[in-house]
Amino acid sequence: MRHMIPQPFRAVIFDLDGVLADSEPWWNEIDATLLAEYGVTYRGEYHRNVLGVSYRLAVEFYQKEFGLSVPTDEMMRRRGEIATDFFADRIGLFPSTKAVLEELRQMNLRLAVATSSVSASARPFLNRHELTPFFEIIITGEEVEHGKPHPDIYLRAAEKLGIPADACLVIEDALSGVAAARAAKMRVAAIPDTRFVDPRAYEKEADYLLSSLSEIPALVRRFASPNQSQSDSHV
C-alpha cells in the first residue's frame, strides 16, 4: 500500500461508466454506430484500448486505427450524441448501487461523480435512476482540459468538495481511471468488469481490488478513526 498512515476517508468519488452504470457492454454498440457513419465496420475488437479514457483519446485512437480524416471535434460530438441516446433509454444500474450510496451517505461521507462521459449523457442517466440527490458534485468530461488518465477530473472534484486528495477514495473500473486517481494522489479501489478485463492487471495498480460496490462501506470503515463512530466518520 502506498500510504503509510492512511487517514480516514472523508469523500468517495465515483466513476460512472462501468462503476455505477452497467454501460460497458453498450460502448461497443455506441462506437459501432459512430464508426458506421464513417464507413467502418466495428465489432468491439478495441474495447480495452478505449475503456475509461476521455472521448478525445477514444476518438483519436479510432482515427488512427481506421485511417479516418474526420475532424476530431465532429467525431467527439457525434459520439456524445449517440451515447446520450443509449444512456437515456437503455443503460441500467449495477445491483446494490442505491443501497451502497445510501449507506455511505449515512456514514456522513461526501459523494461525487467524476466521469469522462459528457454532461448530456451522464446527468440524464443519473436523473432517470434517481441518483442525482446522492451526489454533491458531478464533474463531466467536458469540464476539464485533460481527460483520464490525467488527474484533472479527480483534482477538480476534490477541489469542489473542499476535501484534501489524500482523504478521497476513488472508485474505478478502468486502468486509465486508476492511473488518473493515482496521479491525483488519491487512494483508489478498482472494481474491474471481468467480462472485459483480467482483474490481475489491476493488482499492482490499484490500492484495493473489489468485486462489487457492496464492498465499499466495509473498506471505508477499515480506516475510520478510533474516536469516531461509524455514523459520523468524516469530521
Secondary structure by P-SEA (a helix, b strand, c coil): ccccccccccbbbbbccccccccccaaaaaaaaaaaaaccccccccccccccccaaaaaaaaaaaacccccaaaaaaaaaaaaaaaaacccccccaaaaaaaaaaaabbbbbbbbccccccaaaaaaaacccccccccccccccccccccaaaaaaaaaaaccccccbbbbbccaaaaaaaaaacbbbbbbcccccccccccccccccccccccaaaaaaaaacccccccccccc
